[in-house]
Amino acid sequence: MSAPAQRPSRGPRAEPLQEPEGPDPEAGAALVEFLGTAVLLLVPLVYLVLTVAQVQAGAFAVEGAAREAGRAMVTADSSESGAERARAAAGLAFEDQGFAVADGSVSLECSADPCLTPGATVGVRTRLAVPLPFVPEALRGWLPLEIPVTATHVATVDEYGTARS
């Protein structure tokens, strides 16, 4: 029998690494860096989500207010009571999304005189200034920290009804 082949020598053997004496000065540094980075990234992201949600609520409010104000106007008995009903309906739509009635505005425009002439149209324009979240009132006087949101709706008076003043 022949002797097994010898492997060529690869040089001096590396000694195993030795653990340093005492606590590691880098222990826990990754956790601190991760938490710092997470806070720096998550706080603006959460604020952005809150702002977008607030603006979306404002968009829902003005759209609903315009639609309901138009419906209230064209189904009223008179132009005067229709305007009151339209403003009340718009106020309910603003409140439904968490905005004060005084923050929004409603304007009506009729295509005929009197406004509730059969076949005439009533244009409704609603506007709301959506405030940015967590901004103090003191700063709002100095800087424009509100996002204006508007909506329009055109409602048609019933063609087969009677003329109402």
N, CA and C atoms as an extended XYZ file, in Angstrom:
495
Properties=species:S:1:pos:R:3:atomname:S:1:resname:S:1:resid:I:1 pbc="F F F"
N         0.809       -1.148        0.000 N   MET     1
C         0.000        0.000        0.000 CA  MET     1
C         0.866        1.229        0.000 C   MET     1
N         0.294        2.164       -0.668 N   SER     2
C         1.076        3.380       -0.791 CA  SER     2
C         0.664        4.382        0.274 C   SER     2
N         1.544        5.290        0.602 N   ALA     3
C         1.276        6.306        1.624 CA  ALA     3
C         0.386        7.389        1.019 C   ALA     3
N        -0.489        7.953        1.839 N   PRO     4
C        -1.362        9.011        1.306 CA  PRO     4
C        -0.539       10.203        0.852 C   PRO     4
N        -1.100       10.896       -0.165 N   ALA     5
C        -0.396       12.058       -0.717 CA  ALA     5
C        -0.431       13.190        0.286 C   ALA     5
N         0.656       13.881        0.398 N   GLN     6
C         0.728       15.000        1.337 CA  GLN     6
C         0.230       16.265        0.655 C   GLN     6
N        -0.455       17.036        1.428 N   ARG     7
C        -0.949       18.314        0.914 CA  ARG     7
C         0.158       19.331        0.971 C   ARG     7
N         0.146       20.213       -0.015 N   PRO     8
C         1.178       21.250        0.036 CA  PRO     8
C         0.935       22.204        1.189 C   PRO     8
N         1.931       22.736        1.728 N   SER     9
C         1.862       23.654        2.853 CA  SER     9
C         1.338       25.006        2.377 C   SER     9
N         0.421       25.606        3.134 N   ARG    10
C        -0.156       26.901        2.765 CA  ARG    10
C         0.447       28.031        3.573 C   ARG    10
N         1.470       27.876        4.141 N   GLY    11
C         2.097       28.931        4.900 CA  GLY    11
C         1.778       28.807        6.379 C   GLY    11
N         2.138       29.821        7.109 N   PRO    12
C         1.893       29.732        8.547 CA  PRO    12
C         0.404       29.754        8.839 C   PRO    12
N         0.033       29.043        9.812 N   ARG    13
C        -1.359       28.936       10.202 CA  ARG    13
C        -1.799       30.192       10.936 C   ARG    13
N        -3.016       30.723       10.558 N   ALA    14
C        -3.537       31.911       11.223 CA  ALA    14
C        -4.053       31.544       12.594 C   ALA    14
N        -3.748       32.365       13.538 N   GLU    15
C        -4.211       32.114       14.895 CA  GLU    15
C        -5.641       32.622       15.019 C   GLU    15
N        -6.457       31.950       15.791 N   PRO    16
C        -7.841       32.409       15.943 CA  PRO    16
C        -7.871       33.798       16.594 C   PRO    16
N        -8.931       34.581       16.174 N   LEU    17
C        -9.093       35.916       16.755 CA  LEU    17
C        -9.407       35.805       18.231 C   LEU    17
N        -8.850       36.710       18.962 N   GLN    18
C        -9.094       36.693       20.392 CA  GLN    18
C       -10.092       37.796       20.729 C   GLN    18
N       -11.000       37.502       21.607 N   GLU    19
C       -11.990       38.477       22.075 CA  GLU    19
C       -11.267       39.562       22.852 C   GLU    19
N       -11.630       40.852       22.565 N   PRO    20
C       -10.994       41.913       23.351 CA  PRO    20
C       -11.478       41.864       24.791 C   PRO    20
N       -10.668       42.332       25.635 N   GLU    21
C       -10.995       42.354       27.060 CA  GLU    21
C       -11.986       43.489       27.340 C   GLU    21
N       -13.009       43.307       28.135 N   GLY    22
C       -13.964       44.349       28.522 CA  GLY    22
C       -15.134       44.464       27.543 C   GLY    22
N       -16.059       45.385       27.815 N   PRO    23
C       -17.246       45.534       26.951 CA  PRO    23
C       -16.877       46.149       25.606 C   PRO    23
N       -17.662       45.776       24.587 N   ASP    24
C       -17.434       46.279       23.234 CA  ASP    24
C       -17.993       47.705       23.137 C   ASP    24
N       -17.189       48.691       22.714 N   PRO    25
C       -17.687       50.073       22.646 CA  PRO    25
C       -18.718       50.272       21.540 C   PRO    25
N       -18.807       49.365       20.581 N   GLU    26
C       -19.773       49.486       19.483 CA  GLU    26
C       -21.075       48.743       19.762 C   GLU    26
N       -21.191       48.081       20.892 N   ALA    27
C       -22.385       47.294       21.194 CA  ALA    27
C       -23.598       48.218       21.309 C   ALA    27
N       -24.672       47.932       20.569 N   GLY    28
C       -25.894       48.721       20.614 CA  GLY    28
C       -25.914       49.922       19.694 C   GLY    28
N       -24.852       50.196       18.986 N   ALA    29
C       -24.796       51.376       18.122 CA  ALA    29
C       -25.755       51.236       16.945 C   ALA    29
N       -25.923       50.044       16.418 N   ALA    30
C       -26.827       49.843       15.282 CA  ALA    30
C       -28.269       50.140       15.680 C   ALA    30
N       -28.649       49.754       16.893 N   LEU    31
C       -30.007       50.007       17.361 CA  LEU    31
C       -30.261       51.506       17.499 C   LEU    31
N       -29.319       52.228       18.039 N   VAL    32
C       -29.468       53.679       18.199 CA  VAL    32
C       -29.545       54.359       16.844 C   VAL    32
N       -28.704       53.946       15.897 N   GLU    33
C       -28.732       54.532       14.553 CA  GLU    33
C       -30.048       54.220       13.854 C   GLU    33
N       -30.553       53.014       14.028 N   PHE    34
C       -31.833       52.642       13.407 CA  PHE    34
C       -32.966       53.479       13.985 C   PHE    34
N       -33.015       53.624       15.294 N   LEU    35
C       -34.085       54.408       15.917 CA  LEU    35
C       -34.009       55.882       15.509 C   LEU    35
N       -32.813       56.426       15.453 N   GLY    36
C       -32.662       57.820       15.022 CA  GLY    36
C       -33.115       58.024       13.588 C   GLY    36
N       -32.741       57.129       12.711 N   THR    37
C       -33.145       57.220       11.307 CA  THR    37
C       -34.649       57.010       11.171 C   THR    37
N       -35.206       56.072       11.911 N   ALA    38
C       -36.644       55.802       11.839 CA  ALA    38
C       -37.445       57.025       12.278 C   ALA    38
N       -37.012       57.672       13.332 N   VAL    39
C       -37.723       58.869       13.793 CA  VAL    39
C       -37.618       59.982       12.762 C   VAL    39
N       -36.439       60.183       12.208 N   LEU    40
C       -36.248       61.236       11.205 CA  LEU    40
C       -37.080       60.996        9.948 C   LEU    40
N       -37.329       59.745        9.607 N   LEU    41
C       -38.103       59.443        8.412 CA  LEU    41
C       -39.596       59.314        8.687 C   LEU    41
N       -39.964       58.784        9.836 N   LEU    42
C       -41.367       58.526       10.120 CA  LEU    42
C       -42.146       59.772       10.530 C   LEU    42
N       -41.542       60.689       11.235 N   VAL    43
C       -42.270       61.887       11.663 CA  VAL    43
C       -42.750       62.703       10.462 C   VAL    43
N       -41.910       63.009        9.476 N   PRO    44
C       -42.433       63.720        8.304 CA  PRO    44
C       -43.454       62.902        7.505 C   PRO    44
N       -43.259       61.596        7.458 N   LEU    45
C       -44.197       60.745        6.732 CA  LEU    45
C       -45.571       60.743        7.396 C   LEU    45
N       -45.605       60.658        8.701 N   VAL    46
C       -46.880       60.698        9.425 CA  VAL    46
C       -47.546       62.061        9.247 C   VAL    46
N       -46.777       63.144        9.292 N   TYR    47
C       -47.347       64.479        9.080 CA  TYR    47
C       -47.904       64.606        7.660 C   TYR    47
N       -47.210       64.055        6.684 N   LEU    48
C       -47.697       64.087        5.308 CA  LEU    48
C       -49.013       63.332        5.177 C   LEU    48
N       -49.112       62.181        5.796 N   VAL    49
C       -50.347       61.396        5.738 CA  VAL    49
C       -51.493       62.161        6.404 C   VAL    49
N       -51.236       62.786        7.550 N   LEU    50
C       -52.274       63.574        8.224 CA  LEU    50
C       -52.717       64.764        7.376 C   LEU    50
N       -51.767       65.418        6.719 N   THR    51
C       -52.102       66.563        5.876 CA  THR    51
C       -52.931       66.138        4.676 C   THR    51
N       -52.536       65.057        4.033 N   VAL    52
C       -53.292       64.566        2.880 CA  VAL    52
C       -54.695       64.141        3.301 C   VAL    52
N       -54.819       63.524        4.457 N   ALA    53
C       -56.143       63.129        4.951 CA  ALA    53
C       -57.013       64.354        5.219 C   ALA    53
N       -56.436       65.395        5.768 N   GLN    54
C       -57.177       66.630        6.049 CA  GLN    54
C       -57.636       67.291        4.748 C   GLN    54
N       -56.768       67.347        3.761 N   VAL    55
C       -57.136       67.947        2.468 CA  VAL    55
C       -58.197       67.087        1.772 C   VAL    55
N       -58.083       65.776        1.877 N   GLN    56
C       -59.093       64.889        1.285 CA  GLN    56
C       -60.443       65.087        1.953 C   GLN    56
N       -60.465       65.260        3.256 N   ALA    57
C       -61.726       65.539        3.949 CA  ALA    57
C       -62.313       66.864        3.473 C   ALA    57
N       -61.453       67.857        3.252 N   GLY    58
C       -61.919       69.140        2.720 CA  GLY    58
C       -62.493       69.001        1.322 C   GLY    58
N       -61.862       68.162        0.500 N   ALA    59
C       -62.367       67.935       -0.858 CA  ALA    59
C       -63.730       67.244       -0.817 C   ALA    59
N       -63.876       66.268        0.061 N   PHE    60
C       -65.183       65.615        0.218 CA  PHE    60
C       -66.221       66.624        0.693 C   PHE    60
N       -65.834       67.499        1.613 N   ALA    61
C       -66.775       68.472        2.175 CA  ALA    61
C       -67.272       69.438        1.109 C   ALA    61
N       -66.374       70.019        0.311 N   VAL    62
C       -66.823       71.000       -0.685 CA  VAL    62
C       -67.609       70.330       -1.806 C   VAL    62
N       -67.232       69.125       -2.179 N   GLU    63
C       -67.966       68.422       -3.238 CA  GLU    63
C       -69.378       68.082       -2.772 C   GLU    63
N       -69.489       67.555       -1.577 N   GLY    64
C       -70.815       67.244       -1.034 CA  GLY    64
C       -71.642       68.492       -0.793 C   GLY    64
N       -70.996       69.554       -0.338 N   ALA    65
C       -71.710       70.800       -0.083 CA  ALA    65
C       -72.263       71.392       -1.372 C   ALA    65
N       -71.481       71.373       -2.438 N   ALA    66
C       -71.945       71.911       -3.718 CA  ALA    66
C       -73.112       71.094       -4.260 C   ALA    66
N       -73.001       69.796       -4.207 N   ARG    67
C       -74.061       68.932       -4.732 CA  ARG    67
C       -75.357       69.096       -3.936 C   ARG    67
N       -75.249       69.059       -2.614 N   GLU    68
C       -76.449       69.162       -1.781 CA  GLU    68
C       -77.055       70.555       -1.816 C   GLU    68
N       -76.236       71.582       -1.930 N   ALA    69
C       -76.768       72.950       -2.036 CA  ALA    69
C       -77.539       73.117       -3.338 C   ALA    69
N       -77.033       72.544       -4.416 N   GLY    70
C       -77.746       72.606       -5.692 CA  GLY    70
C       -79.078       71.889       -5.627 C   GLY    70
N       -79.106       70.723       -5.027 N   ARG    71
C       -80.361       69.974       -4.884 CA  ARG    71
C       -81.359       70.731       -4.014 C   ARG    71
N       -80.865       71.304       -2.924 N   ALA    72
C       -81.759       72.047       -2.031 CA  ALA    72
C       -82.332       73.273       -2.728 C   ALA    72
N       -81.535       73.911       -3.547 N   MET    73
C       -81.993       75.126       -4.237 CA  MET    73
C       -83.068       74.805       -5.271 C   MET    73
N       -82.849       73.810       -6.110 N   VAL    74
C       -83.802       73.549       -7.194 CA  VAL    74
C       -85.080       72.888       -6.717 C   VAL    74
N       -85.116       72.348       -5.507 N   THR    75
C       -86.343       71.737       -4.992 CA  THR    75
C       -87.097       72.658       -4.039 C   THR    75
N       -86.633       73.882       -3.878 N   ALA    76
C       -87.265       74.821       -2.945 CA  ALA    76
C       -88.534       75.414       -3.548 C   ALA    76
N       -89.362       76.018       -2.674 N   ASP    77
C       -90.606       76.653       -3.111 CA  ASP    77
C       -90.370       78.043       -3.683 C   ASP    77
N       -89.316       78.715       -3.220 N   SER    78
C       -89.001       80.055       -3.729 CA  SER    78
C       -87.484       80.228       -3.750 C   SER    78
N       -87.040       81.228       -4.483 N   SER    79
C       -85.594       81.475       -4.582 CA  SER    79
C       -85.009       81.850       -3.236 C   SER    79
N       -85.761       82.632       -2.464 N   GLU    80
C       -85.263       83.072       -1.156 CA  GLU    80
C       -85.110       81.901       -0.199 C   GLU    80
N       -86.146       81.067       -0.119 N   SER    81
C       -86.043       79.906        0.782 CA  SER    81
C       -85.029       78.901        0.234 C   SER    81
N       -84.888       78.834       -1.100 N   GLY    82
C       -83.899       77.936       -1.696 CA  GLY    82
C       -82.488       78.324       -1.328 C   GLY    82
N       -82.201       79.620       -1.318 N   ALA    83
C       -80.860       80.073       -0.930 CA  ALA    83
C       -80.572       79.729        0.523 C   ALA    83
N       -81.574       79.891        1.397 N   GLU    84
C       -81.383       79.528        2.808 CA  GLU    84
C       -81.167       78.030        2.953 C   GLU    84
N       -81.977       77.251        2.239 N   ARG    85
C       -81.836       75.793        2.294 CA  ARG    85
C       -80.482       75.359        1.735 C   ARG    85
N       -80.027       76.003        0.685 N   ALA    86
C       -78.736       75.652        0.088 CA  ALA    86
C       -77.602       75.907        1.068 C   ALA    86
N       -77.637       77.033        1.751 N   ARG    87
C       -76.583       77.328        2.729 CA  ARG    87
C       -76.639       76.365        3.921 C   ARG    87
N       -77.839       76.001        4.333 N   ALA    88
C       -77.972       75.050        5.435 CA  ALA    88
C       -77.455       73.664        5.021 C   ALA    88
N       -77.779       73.234        3.806 N   ALA    89
C       -77.310       71.931        3.328 CA  ALA    89
C       -75.789       71.914        3.194 C   ALA    89
N       -75.225       73.008        2.705 N   ALA    90
C       -73.764       73.092        2.588 CA  ALA    90
C       -73.120       73.079        3.973 C   ALA    90
N       -73.733       73.766        4.923 N   GLY    91
C       -73.201       73.758        6.287 CA  GLY    91
C       -73.184       72.365        6.886 C   GLY    91
N       -74.233       71.584        6.622 N   LEU    92
C       -74.256       70.201        7.111 CA  LEU    92
C       -73.154       69.366        6.462 C   LEU    92
N       -72.916       69.595        5.188 N   ALA    93
C       -71.846       68.852        4.503 CA  ALA    93
C       -70.474       69.229        5.059 C   ALA    93
N       -70.267       70.503        5.379 N   PHE    94
C       -68.999       70.924        5.982 CA  PHE    94
C       -68.830       70.297        7.359 C   PHE    94
N       -69.891       70.340        8.159 N   GLU    95
C       -69.817       69.766        9.511 CA  GLU    95
C       -69.618       68.259        9.468 C   GLU    95
N       -70.176       67.622        8.454 N   ASP    96
C       -70.068       66.176        8.328 CA  ASP    96
C       -68.616       65.726        8.206 C   ASP    96
N       -67.770       66.550        7.631 N   GLN    97
C       -66.352       66.215        7.485 CA  GLN    97
C       -65.486       66.866        8.554 C   GLN    97
N       -66.109       67.499        9.547 N   GLY    98
C       -65.350       68.040       10.675 CA  GLY    98
C       -64.888       69.473       10.522 C   GLY    98
N       -65.493       70.241        9.630 N   PHE    99
C       -65.120       71.643        9.439 CA  PHE    99
C       -66.229       72.535        9.969 C   PHE    99
N       -65.840       73.712       10.427 N   ALA   100
C       -66.825       74.671       10.927 CA  ALA   100
C       -67.582       75.278        9.749 C   ALA   100
N       -68.853       75.570        9.960 N   VAL   101
C       -69.681       76.142        8.897 CA  VAL   101
C       -69.122       77.486        8.454 C   VAL   101
N       -68.588       78.250        9.387 N   ALA   102
C       -68.072       79.580        9.063 CA  ALA   102
C       -66.818       79.509        8.190 C   ALA   102
N       -66.121       78.366        8.187 N   ASP   103
C       -64.906       78.240        7.374 CA  ASP   103
C       -65.209       78.152        5.889 C   ASP   103
N       -66.386       77.635        5.529 N   GLY   104
C       -66.722       77.445        4.124 CA  GLY   104
C       -67.614       78.555        3.601 C   GLY   104
N       -67.634       78.693        2.277 N   SER   105
C       -68.507       79.684        1.664 CA  SER   105
C       -69.263       79.037        0.512 C   SER   105
N       -70.474       79.542        0.270 N   VAL   106
C       -71.342       79.029       -0.784 CA  VAL   106
C       -71.814       80.209       -1.614 C   VAL   106
N       -71.697       80.103       -2.936 N   SER   107
C       -72.247       81.139       -3.807 CA  SER   107
C       -73.141       80.481       -4.853 C   SER   107
N       -74.260       81.129       -5.133 N   LEU   108
C       -75.244       80.618       -6.081 CA  LEU   108
C       -75.325       81.553       -7.274 C   LEU   108
N       -75.497       80.972       -8.456 N   GLU   109
C       -75.635       81.769       -9.672 CA  GLU   109
C       -76.733       81.137      -10.524 C   GLU   109
N       -77.727       81.932      -10.862 N   CYS   110
C       -78.870       81.433      -11.631 CA  CYS   110
C       -78.735       81.834      -13.096 C   CYS   110
N       -79.245       80.978      -13.988 N   SER   111
C       -79.191       81.279      -15.417 CA  SER   111
C       -80.421       82.034      -15.890 C   SER   111
N       -81.449       82.124      -15.057 N   ALA   112
C       -82.679       82.811      -15.454 CA  ALA   112
C       -83.180       83.653      -14.290 C   ALA   112
N       -84.113       84.546      -14.623 N   ASP   113
C       -84.744       85.368      -13.585 CA  ASP   113
C       -86.241       85.225      -13.745 C   ASP   113
N       -86.964       84.705      -12.837 N   PRO   114
C       -86.573       84.242      -11.512 CA  PRO   114
C       -85.719       82.971      -11.577 C   PRO   114
N       -85.052       82.730      -10.512 N   CYS   115
C       -84.042       81.673      -10.476 CA  CYS   115
C       -84.643       80.286      -10.713 C   CYS   115
N       -85.839       80.048      -10.212 N   LEU   116
C       -86.439       78.721      -10.300 CA  LEU   116
C       -87.397       78.597      -11.482 C   LEU   116
N       -87.043       79.183      -12.611 N   THR   117
C       -87.796       79.036      -13.850 CA  THR   117
C       -87.585       77.621      -14.380 C   THR   117
N       -88.643       76.953      -14.855 N   PRO   118
C       -88.469       75.582      -15.371 CA  PRO   118
C       -87.408       75.528      -16.478 C   PRO   118
N       -86.501       74.572      -16.355 N   GLY   119
C       -85.424       74.378      -17.319 CA  GLY   119
C       -84.186       75.223      -17.062 C   GLY   119
N       -84.237       76.143      -16.128 N   ALA   120
C       -83.081       76.982      -15.808 CA  ALA   120
C       -82.046       76.162      -15.028 C   ALA   120
N       -80.837       76.676      -14.987 N   THR   121
C       -79.787       76.007      -14.220 CA  THR   121
C       -79.333       76.902      -13.069 C   THR   121
N       -78.918       76.248      -12.022 N   VAL   122
C       -78.393       76.934      -10.842 CA  VAL   122
C       -76.971       76.437      -10.632 C   VAL   122
N       -76.019       77.342      -10.692 N   GLY   123
C       -74.626       76.999      -10.447 CA  GLY   123
C       -74.273       77.252       -8.998 C   GLY   123
N       -73.635       76.293       -8.384 N   VAL   124
C       -73.235       76.405       -6.975 CA  VAL   124
C       -71.723       76.271       -6.915 C   VAL   124
N       -71.092       77.185       -6.218 N   ARG   125
C       -69.640       77.135       -6.019 CA  ARG   125
C       -69.384       77.164       -4.512 C   ARG   125
N       -68.659       76.175       -4.031 N   THR   126
C       -68.305       76.120       -2.614 CA  THR   126
C       -66.798       76.233       -2.477 C   THR   126
N       -66.389       76.848       -1.381 N   ARG   127
C       -64.963       77.057       -1.118 CA  ARG   127
C       -64.700       76.805        0.356 C   ARG   127
N       -63.553       76.207        0.632 N   LEU   128
C       -63.162       75.913        2.002 CA  LEU   128
C       -61.656       76.064        2.119 C   LEU   128
N       -61.209       76.722        3.153 N   ALA   129
C       -59.775       76.835        3.435 CA  ALA   129
C       -59.424       75.770        4.469 C   ALA   129
N       -58.685       74.750        4.035 N   VAL   130
C       -58.331       73.626        4.904 CA  VAL   130
C       -57.047       73.976        5.644 C   VAL   130
N       -57.103       74.069        6.977 N   PRO   131
C       -55.890       74.405        7.730 CA  PRO   131
C       -54.944       73.209        7.820 C   PRO   131
N       -53.648       73.491        7.814 N   LEU   132
C       -52.662       72.435        8.005 CA  LEU   132
C       -52.718       71.957        9.449 C   LEU   132
N       -52.575       70.642        9.683 N   PRO   133
C       -52.676       70.142       11.053 CA  PRO   133
C       -51.500       70.575       11.929 C   PRO   133
N       -51.795       70.763       13.210 N   PHE   134
C       -50.812       71.082       14.257 CA  PHE   134
C       -50.110       72.425       14.066 C   PHE   134
N       -50.713       73.347       13.326 N   VAL   135
C       -50.123       74.667       13.162 CA  VAL   135
C       -50.848       75.615       14.120 C   VAL   135
N       -50.122       76.296       14.998 N   PRO   136
C       -50.780       77.181       15.965 CA  PRO   136
C       -51.446       78.376       15.283 C   PRO   136
N       -52.476       78.888       15.931 N   GLU   137
C       -53.228       80.028       15.395 CA  GLU   137
C       -52.344       81.262       15.228 C   GLU   137
N       -51.356       81.426       16.091 N   ALA   138
C       -50.491       82.607       16.016 CA  ALA   138
C       -49.730       82.651       14.690 C   ALA   138
N       -49.315       81.509       14.194 N   LEU   139
C       -48.593       81.473       12.923 CA  LEU   139
C       -49.513       81.696       11.731 C   LEU   139
N       -50.781       81.325       11.858 N   ARG   140
C       -51.703       81.473       10.729 CA  ARG   140
C       -51.949       82.927       10.376 C   ARG   140
N       -51.743       83.836       11.304 N   GLY   141
C       -51.901       85.249       11.012 CA  GLY   141
C       -50.749       85.795       10.180 C   GLY   141
N       -49.595       85.187       10.264 N   TRP   142
C       -48.403       85.671        9.563 CA  TRP   142
C       -48.212       85.011        8.202 C   TRP   142
N       -48.480       83.717        8.136 N   LEU   143
C       -48.219       82.951        6.916 CA  LEU   143
C       -49.508       82.305        6.414 C   LEU   143
N       -49.655       82.140        5.121 N   PRO   144
C       -50.825       81.418        4.608 CA  PRO   144
C       -50.632       79.907        4.789 C   PRO   144
N       -51.134       79.384        5.882 N   LEU   145
C       -50.957       77.976        6.202 CA  LEU   145
C       -52.266       77.212        6.032 C   LEU   145
N       -52.972       77.530        4.964 N   GLU   146
C       -54.225       76.869        4.641 CA  GLU   146
C       -54.209       76.499        3.161 C   GLU   146
N       -54.900       75.439        2.840 N   ILE   147
C       -54.980       74.998        1.451 CA  ILE   147
C       -56.408       75.246        0.977 C   ILE   147
N       -56.595       76.118       -0.020 N   PRO   148
C       -57.962       76.370       -0.501 CA  PRO   148
C       -58.456       75.226       -1.390 C   PRO   148
N       -59.689       74.808       -1.140 N   VAL   149
C       -60.309       73.736       -1.910 CA  VAL   149
C       -61.656       74.261       -2.403 C   VAL   149
N       -61.943       74.096       -3.688 N   THR   150
C       -63.207       74.569       -4.254 CA  THR   150
C       -63.881       73.455       -5.036 C   THR   150
N       -65.191       73.611       -5.195 N   ALA   151
C       -65.964       72.676       -6.013 CA  ALA   151
C       -67.129       73.432       -6.628 C   ALA   151
N       -67.566       72.984       -7.789 N   THR   152
C       -68.733       73.566       -8.448 CA  THR   152
C       -69.699       72.455       -8.831 C   THR   152
N       -70.960       72.835       -8.887 N   HIS   153
C       -72.010       71.897       -9.288 CA  HIS   153
C       -73.095       72.689       -9.989 C   HIS   153
N       -73.640       72.141      -11.059 N   VAL   154
C       -74.734       72.780      -11.782 CA  VAL   154
C       -75.954       71.884      -11.656 C   VAL   154
N       -77.031       72.440      -11.107 N   ALA   155
C       -78.286       71.707      -10.950 CA  ALA   155
C       -79.330       72.329      -11.873 C   ALA   155
N       -80.167       71.492      -12.437 N   THR   156
C       -81.196       71.951      -13.364 CA  THR   156
C       -82.546       71.939      -12.676 C   THR   156
N       -83.281       73.026      -12.844 N   VAL   157
C       -84.639       73.106      -12.305 CA  VAL   157
C       -85.526       72.227      -13.180 C   VAL   157
N       -86.463       71.531      -12.559 N   ASP   158
C       -87.368       70.627      -13.274 CA  ASP   158
C       -88.086       71.346      -14.398 C   ASP   158
N       -88.003       70.810      -15.612 N   GLU   159
C       -88.604       71.456      -16.786 CA  GLU   159
C       -90.129       71.410      -16.779 C   GLU   159
N       -90.684       70.425      -16.113 N   TYR   160
C       -92.133       70.242      -16.167 CA  TYR   160
C       -92.838       70.769      -14.918 C   TYR   160
N       -92.124       71.483      -14.090 N   GLY   161
C       -92.724       72.084      -12.913 CA  GLY   161
C       -93.260       73.467      -13.205 C   GLY   161
N       -93.757       74.103      -12.198 N   THR   162
C       -94.274       75.462      -12.349 CA  THR   162
C       -93.173       76.454      -12.008 C   THR   162
N       -93.295       77.644      -12.552 N   ALA   163
C       -92.315       78.692      -12.244 CA  ALA   163
C       -92.490       79.128      -10.800 C   ALA   163
N       -91.381       79.282      -10.105 N   ARG   164
C       -91.396       79.717       -8.700 CA  ARG   164
C       -90.523       80.952       -8.586 C   ARG   164
N       -90.968       81.906       -7.811 N   SER   165
C       -90.218       83.155       -7.734 CA  SER   165
C       -89.103       83.088       -6.744 C   SER   165
